[in-house]
């Protein structure tokens, strides 16, 4: 995906509590062990925020509410901690909470101590357990503790994942006598996307922006007694984003998280707003892998972990839930998670899901069959009508492909999807890739042959006319009439060979640029290799055309003097110099101007048409940069045309200058005007190339190497 605006260290550190309080300090624990994540420097940072405050208790934060909601389906009200074990913030705790032996999950309460944890506040509950804000005694830090029955492999699954946009899990404790598991993890104070979604539904589309996301986060921080970060590049950027751009910003990070998990054999299976947590800067982190499936965890199977929220399930996951249909959970892959992500982002963008199912009532088999039928029918016209007016065409295209009923038609990976979201966040790049339907750039994507023909032929015809006029006045017209006729016949033969030969070579070199865009327009699919070749050809075709044209002009520069020698006897030195000068001038015209016309058409119209259909890599970025460097050299060549033309006149006698004066004046004025045009094209193309480089550059998910775990190999 892409050159990206640098973000603050807060976002880049996956263990960072986003509620930044730069003036708060903690006493680092000198006895800290491996369990404390020694390689994650944020926990030893003396400026660490409340997340690492070892003395912070429930009484100091009486309004703290849900921030880590790993299984909850709605924001839960705060359950205040008991006051019997509360001390003011900043003071050491001398008396632990009363130890209570729970008989089950429902028996666990805030204000008690269980194992190594003082439970401060109830953060939420769901089908698989309850989550508390707790103080871990041994490490003297705040964590989120999920208490659930001791079954499943969520801890082993999450232990494989260490990513900026996935909630960091520290470790687990097992209480075998009570059949309970304590999974403790990174605490995030910014709430969930579910609360953001509630705000979206009550806010008119024209009033939504990146500020809406920050407002919801700030309200959540205030309820918890957290301090909003004073300075943040991430928040500054979010404030300047439109709401569709904010959705793309969130989507890019979550797609990166899904790709990271997928490359480690982990499927989430329950992507929804309540399972996306937010830092104090609004950075999303994916949570709740309770029903996920990890290939590398022994004793697990995809079928055993079937689950999720019906409202966000892909058609194949819904089919696997139906006992009477042939689909199984083993058939699912990361594209099912991409579908669920698409549903969630569509809901954030429009305020409603793409397929309304409010009328179905209870989750019965007939209701499940109706859901499946609606999702297999794809996006409806009614769903598209809810798209905000300021939504870029690129974002609509990206989300629509996420929601394709057939997994084969969706984005193949989270990395590919993240690249597309990067395009959505770059106004110039997305305008190139998805131009307005009735713009000239969109219309010129189809008539490839006529446009390339005109771009190549017109400069060459003008060069040929100048060459003929120049040499006819100085050389050919001085020959005897019979010799002139013989020379003209030879000239026709030479031109009759070189021009068709050049045409055939150029058509062959342009074959993919002719066939692939036409096939894409007709709905045909191409594999990644063929699309990569088409992109490669598009960025090199201007150089190839220049090479073919220059070769043919060089051949002509040799053939014409030789032909003149055979039909008219020996030619003198000045005549040979005239031929050489005219060939140099005409060759520069025939090379420089077609290069810019062809390259401009490729960069501005044709090359971006390939980007929505396949993932790009570092090769694309290098080739775009290479085209920019070569353009500078061709610009210098275009500037040299009038200089070479005028310099050639200095070798002529006064009588000869009078004969070619008109042609030279036309050359000088015309080439200067052409250079102005070429320079204008160069500056536009330069900005376009930079934008495309940002769009095709690999995302962090693509660049990041896979770290093999104990049961994995790269």
N, C-alpha and C positions, 0 to 999 in steps of 0.2 A: 501497500500500500503507500510508503509515502513519506516525503519530507514533512515533518510535523513541527508545530510551534512548541518550543520547550515548555515543559510543565514543571511545577515546583517539586521539590524533593518530597513533599508530603504525598503527592500522588504516586511517586515512583517507589515509595517504601511501603510494601504490603503490610507491614506490622505497625505502621504509624497510626496513632489515633488522630483522626483528622481534626479534633477539637483542639486547635493549636493555642496554647497559652504560653507565650514566650518568656514570661517573667516567672513562671512557676518552676520550682526545682524539687528534686527528690534526692534521697540518700541512696546511692547505688549499693546493692547488696554484695559485699565482698565474697560471700560464700556461694555465689551463684554457680550452678552446675549446668550440665548439658541440657537439662530440661528447660532451662531459661533461654534457650536459643542463643548461644553465645555469638554466633556469626551474624546475628541480626542486630546491628549497632543501635538501632532506634531505641532498644530497651535500656541501653546503658547511657543514653544521651542525657547529660545533666539538664538539658532544657526540655526534657520530655514532658508532655502534657499530663492531664489527669489520668490518662490510660495507665501510666506507670506510677501514679502516686500511691505509695504503700500505706498511707494513713487515711485515705479518703473513705468515708463511711456513709451510710444511708442518711444519717441525720444532717450531714453537711450538704446533702443533695436531696432535699425532701421532695422535689418535683420531678426527679428523674424518671423517665418512662422508657418505653421499648425502643431499643436501637438494634439489637441483634434478635431477629425474629426468624429463626431458621425453619420453623414449620408452621408458623401462625398464618392465618388467612385474613386477618384484619388487625389493625392496630389495637393492642390490648391496653386497658387502663392501668395506671401505675398502682402497684400494690406496695405501699410504704413499708419499709423495714421496721422491725420492732426497735423501740428506743432504748431498750435495756443495755445494748452493747454499742452505743453510739458515742463517738468522740469527735471533737471539732476537727475540721480539716487542718492538716499540717502537724497534728500531734501524734505521737506514737500510741499504738493500741496496746494496752497492758492486759486487758481481760478479753479472752475470746468469747464468741457467742456461745450460748448453751448448746452442748452436743445433744442431738436428737437422732435416735435410730428410726428411720422411716420404714413403714411397712409396705409402702408403694409410692408411686409417683404422686398421687393425690395427697399423700400425707406430708409431702415436702412443703415447707413454708419459708418465706423470707424472715430473717431474724434468727434463724437457727444455723448451726454449723453442721456440715456433713463432710466427713473425711477431712481434707485439707482446706475447705472453703467455707468462709462466712458468707451466707446468702444475704445480699443487701436488698435487692429489689427484684420483683417478678417482671421479666421482660416480655413474656408471651408463652403461649402454649399451642399445641396442635395435635395432630393425630398420632405423632410418634414420641412426644415428650414435652417437657417444659424447659424454659430457658430463664436463667437468673443472672443478674449482675452480681458478681461475687468478688471477694478479696481472697486471693490465694496466700495462705499464711507462710508457706515455705519460701515463696519467692517475693512476698510483699508487693503484689501487683494486682490491679483490677483485671478481671477476665470475664468473659461470658461463659457460663456453664450450662450445658445442655444435659438434662437428666432424663434418661430413657431406659426402657427395658434392655437388658443385656442380650441383644441379638442383632444380627446384621453385621456389615463390614464398613460402616460409614467412616470410622476412624482410620482403618487401613487405606481406604480410598483417598481420603483427604490428606493422609500423610505423604502421598505421592505428589501433591500439588503445592507448588510454591510460586505464586504468580501475583503480579501487581493488582489484578482485578478479581482475585479469589480470596475469600476470607481465610486467614491463616489459622490453622488448628495447631495448638501446642502439644497436647498429649491427652490421654484418657486415664481414668481410674475405674477399676472394676470393683463392685461390692458384691462378691459371690453369694454371701449369705442372704442378700436381699434381692438378687437378680437385677441389679441396677448398674448402669454405666454412666459415668460422669465424663463428658467430653468438654474440655475447656479450650477456649479459642480467643482470638483477637476480639476486643470490644470496640464497636463503632457506634458513635453517638448520633449520627445524622438521620436515623429513621430508615424507612424503606421506600421503594418506588410506589408501593401501594398508597401511601399517603399523598405522594405527588399526583398519582392518578386521580384520587378524590378531588384534589384541587383543580386539576385540568377539567374535570367534568362540570365544575361550577364556575369556570372562567371562560368568557367569550373568546373565540379563536383569535380575534384581533388584539386581545390584551395578553396573550401568552408570549413568553420569551424565556430566555435563559434565566432571567431574574425570578421567574416563578419557581424554578427548581431551588434556587438559593433561598427564597423566602420560606419555602416549606422546611428546608434544612435549618434555617435560623430559628424558626418557631420551635422546632424539635429541640434544638440546643437550649433555647431559653427555658423550655419546660423541664429540662434536665439540670439546669443551673450551669450549663457549659458556656464558655466564652467563645464568641465568634472569632475566627482568625482575623487578625488586624490587617495583614497584608498577604496577598496570595495571587500569583499569576494565573492560577487555575480559575479562581473566582472572577478575576478581572476579565478573563476570556469568556467565561460563561455569561457574564452580564451583557456582553456585546453580541451574543448569538441570538438569532431568531429561534422560535420554538421548533420548527423543523430541523434546524441545524443542531439544536440541543438534543433532539431525539437521535440524530445521526452521531453526535458526540458520545452519547451513552451507548448506542449500538456498537460503535467501533470498539469500545473497551470490552463490552460483554462478548462480542464476537471473538476478540483476541483471547478471552478467558476460555471460551468453548473450544477454540482451536488448540490451546495449550492442553486442556484436559483430554481432548480427543487423541492427540499425539501420544498420550500416555495410556491410551486404551480406556478412558473414563467417559461414560455418557451420563449426563445430568438427569434427564427424564422428567424434570419438574421445574422448568424455567417459567417463572411468573413474577409479578411485581413484588409480592411479599417475600420472595427469596432473593431479592437484590437489595443489599444494604448500602448505605451512603455514609461517606466520611463527612466531616464538617465542611469540606470544600465541595461537596456534591459528587465526589468520585464514586462510581458504582463498584461494588464487589459482589461477586456471585457466591451464594451460600446454599446450605441445605442440600447436601449430596446423600441424604438418608436413603433415597430409593435409586441412587445411581448404581451403575454397573461398571466394575473395573476388571478388565481382562487379566491383569497381573495378580489379582488377589485370589489366592487359592480357595477352592471350595465354593465358588460363586458361579452363577449362570445368569444370562440375560432374562430368562423366563422367571427366575425366582425374584427378580427385582422389578417386575412390572408394576407401575403405579403412576402417580402424577395427578394433575388437576385437569379434569375433562375439558374445561373451557379453553385450555392452551394446547391440547394434544394435537399432534399431526394425524392425518387420516390413518396412517399405518399403525400408530399407537392406539387409536380408537378401535381399529379392527382387531388388534391383539387383545383388547379388553373384552371383546364380544366372544362368548363361548361358542357361538354357532358359526363363526367365520374362520377361514383358514389362516389368517395372519397370526404370527406369533411375535413375541418380544425379541426373539433371536434375529428377526429380519430388520430390526431397527439399527440405525447408525447415527452419526453426528448430524445428519440432515434432518432428523426428527427434532433435535434440539434447536436447529436453525429455524425450523417452522415455528416452534413455540416462541423463540425470540422474535420472529417476525410478527406474530400475533400480539405480543406484549408491546412492541414498539408501535405497531399500528394503533393499538388502543391508547398509548400515550400521545400519539400524533393527533388522533381524531376525537378521543374521548369515548370511543366505543369499539368493540371488537369487529373484525371484518365480517364475521358471520353471526348475526344476532340469534341467540338461542334462549332468550328470556321466556319465550312462550312454551318451552318444552316441559317445565315443571320438574318432577322428581327424576332422579337418575335411574330410569328403568331401561330395559332392553329396547323397547320401541323408541324411547327418547335417544338412546345411543345410536340406533340405526338412522334416525333423522339427522342427528349431528353429523354422522359419517357421510350421509348423502349430500348435505349442504356443503361440507368442506371439500368433497370431491368435485363439486360443481365450480369451485374457484371463486375468485372475487366477483361480486355482483356489481351492477351499475349503481345500486343504492349505496354500497360501501364506498365506491369511488367518489360519489357526490359529497361525502363528508370530509374529503381531503381539504385542508386549509388552502386559501388562495395563494399564500406565500410559500407553499411547499415546492421545492425544486423538482423538476421532472426526474432528475437522477434519483432522488430519494424514493419517489413513487415507484420507479422501475426496480430499485433494489429491494424494497419491501414486497412488491408484487412477486418477484422471483423467489423470495423466502417462502411465500404462501402458495407456491405451485402445488397442486394435489399430488403430482407424481414426484417422488424424491429425485428421480433422474433429472428433472427440470429445475431443481433448486441449486443454490450455490453448493459446490462440492465440499467446501471446508470453511471453517471459521476464518482462516487467513484470507481466503478469497473474498469473503464477505467484508472483513475489516478493510481491505483495500478499497472496496466500493464505497464504504462509509467515509474513507479519507477523501475520495472524489467529491462526495456530497458536501464536505466541509471546505472545499476550495472553490470559490465562485467562478474563477476563470476556467479551471479544469472541468468543472461540471457543465459549464456552458459549452465547452468544446465537445465533451462526450455526449451530452444530451441537449443539442440545440433546440430552440423553439421549432415546432413541427413545420411551420411555414417560412422559416428563415432560409436564406440562400445557401447556408452551409448544409442544412438538412436536404435541400433539393439537389444540391450538386453531388451528393454521395452516389447517385445512381448513374448518371451519364459519364462514366469514367473514361471511356474511349474517346468521345468527342473532346473532352477537356484536355486530356493528355496530348491528343493530336494537335490541338490548337496551340498548347503551351510549347510544344517542341517545334512544330512546323513553321509558325509565324516568324520567330527569330531567325530560323535557318533560311527561309525564303528571302527575308530582308538582307541577310548576309550574302546570299547568292546573287541578289540583284546588285548589291554594291560591288561585289567581286567582278561580275560581268561588265558593269559599266566602267570600272577602273581599268581593267585589262583590255577591254575593247578599245578605249580611247588611246591607250598608250602602246599597245602591242598589236592586237588583232587587226585593227583598221589599217595598219601600215603594210599588212601582207597583201600579196597579189590576190585578185578575186578568186582564182581557182584554189589557192591555198586556204583562203578564208572558208570556202565551202567545205573543203576537206577537214579543216579544223573543227568547224561546227558539227560535222557528222561525228567526228571522234568525241567531241564534247557531249553530244547526245548519248553516245554509247556509254561513256564513263558515268554520266548522270543516271542513265537508265539502269546501270548496275549498282552504283553506290546507294542511291536513294531507296530502291526496293529492298536491298540487302539490309540497310540500316533499319528500315521499317520492320522487317521480319525479326531482326535481333531484338529490337525494343519491345515488340509485341510479346515475344517469348519471355523477356525479362519481366513484363508486366502481367503475366498470365494469372497469377494469384490475385493481383490487385483488380483484375477484371472479373474473375469468377467468384471469389469469396464474398465480396460485398453484395453481388447479385444473389448468391445463395442465401446469405443471411437475411436479405430483404424478403426472400420467399419463404423464410422459416426453416431453412435447412440448418442442421447442426454440424459443426466441425470439431475434430478433436483438438486437444491443446497444442499438439505438435504443428498441425496445419495452421492454426491461428497464430502461433509464434512465428512461423515462416512468413505469413502474410504481413505481420507487423514489421518483421525484419526487412522484407522487400520494400515496404512503404517508406522506411527511413533511409534506404540505400538507393532507391530507384532514381533519384535526381542525380546522384553521382554516376550511376551506370549509364544513364542517358548522356551525361556530359562526356563520359569516356567513349561511348560509341560514336557520338557526333564528332568529337575531336579526332578520333581515329580515321573516320571517313574524310574529314577535311584534310588531314595529313596525307592520306592516299591521293586525294584530288590535287593537293599541292605538288605532289611528285608526278602524278599522271599527266597533268596539263602541260607542264614544261616539256616533258618527254614527247608528248604528242605533237607539240608545237615544233620541237626539234626535227621530228621525222617528216612533217609535212612542209616545213618552211626552211629547212636547213639549220645551221647553227644559230643559236640565239646568243646575244651578247650579255655581258655582265649586268648592265643596268636593267635589261629586260627580266633577267632572272631575279634581280633584287625587287623589281616591281611585283612579280608573282609571289615572292616570299612575304613581302610586306602585306599585300592584300590577303594572303592566306592567314597570317597572324591576326590581322584585324578581324577578318570574318570568322576565324576560329574562336576568338575571344567572344564575339557577339553570339555565335552559335552555341557556346558552352555556358557562359555566365548567365545570360537571360533565361534560357530554358531551365537551368538549375533552380533559380529562384522561383520561377512560375510553378514548376513541378513540386518543389519542396514546400512551397506555401500551400498548395492545394492538398498535399499529403498531410501536413501538420495541422492545417486549419479544418480539414473536412474528413479525409478518408481514414487516417490513422486512428483518430479518436473513435471511429465507428467500430473498431475491433475491440476496444477495451471493455465494453459491457459483457463480452461473451467468453472471457477466459482470464485466468490469473496471469499477472505479469511477474517478472522477477528482476534481479539486478542487471541482467543483460539488456532489458529494455531501457533502463535508466542510463546505462553506459552508451547505448546507441543514440539516444536522444542527445546526450552531451557531445558525442562525436559529430552528430549533424550540426550542432551549434558551432563547434570549432571549424568544421569545413566551410560553413557559411561565411565565416569571417574571411577566409582565403578567397572564396568566390566573389565576395564583395570588393576585395582589392582588385581582382581581375576585371570586374565591371568598371571600376574607376579608371583602369588603365586603357580602356577602349578608345576614348577620345584622344588620349595622350599618344598612343601608338599611331593612330590615324594621322594626327598632325605631324608627328615625328617623321613619318614616311614621306611627307611632302618635301622635306628638306633635301631629299636625294634627287629631286626632279629639277630639270632646267626650267627657266622662266616660261618657255613655250609650253612645256609639258604641264606646268602648274595651271596655266590657263585652261588646258583641256580637261583637267579633273577638278577644277576649283569648285564647281557646283556640287559634285559628288562629295568632296571633302567637307564642304560647309554643311551639307545635309548630315553627313556622318557625325561631325562635331556637335551640332545642335541636338540631333536625335539621340546620340549616346549620352549626352549630359542629361537630357530629359529622362532617358531610360534609367540612368544611374539614380536620379532622384526617386523614381518609382521603385527601383530595386532596394534602395536604402529604406524606404518606407515599409516595404514588405519585410525586410530583414528585421526591423525593430518590432513589428507585430509578431513575427515568427519567433523572435528571441523571447518575448514574454510568454508566448504559447508553449515553447519548449520547456521553459522553467516550470510552468503550471503542470505540464504533462509529466515532467520528472517527479514532481511532488506526488502526482497521482499514481505513478507506476512503481515508485520506490518500495521495496519490501517493507511490510509492517514489522513491528517488534516481534510479533508472534512468528512471522516467517523467518526472521533472522536468528531467533533464539535457538541454540542447539538443544536437542533433547538430552536430558540428563538421565542416564539409565539408573533405575532403581535396583534393588537386590534381585528382583525376579524379572528384570527387563534387560534388553540389549538394544543398542542403538540401531 
